Amino acid sequence: MRTFNWSPDGEKIAFALKLKTENQAVPPRFQICVSDGKKIEAVFETANLTRVTGWAKDGREVYFAETGTNAKTGGKTVICSRG
């Protein structure tokens, strides 16, 4: 499963990141991040497995889907506005 997607202009990449936890009893967290190669910005965080599905044509929104028993989106693609 691909968990990243380039922006329409090819300048940024959005990707899903699994956060590492020191305590095995704590469920992992996932973030949707966007990077321009110089910095990484976390734009969404969840306890559910998450994957990036695409971008809006203007590059201002990232589309992603989350799955899991507590998924807020029910496995559907949702939009995270970038501004």
Secondary structure, DSSP 8 states (H G I E B T S, - for coil): ---EEE-TTSS-EEEEEEE--S-TTS--EEEEEEE-SS-EEEEEEESSEEEEEEE-TTSSEEEEEEESTT-TTTT-EEEEE--
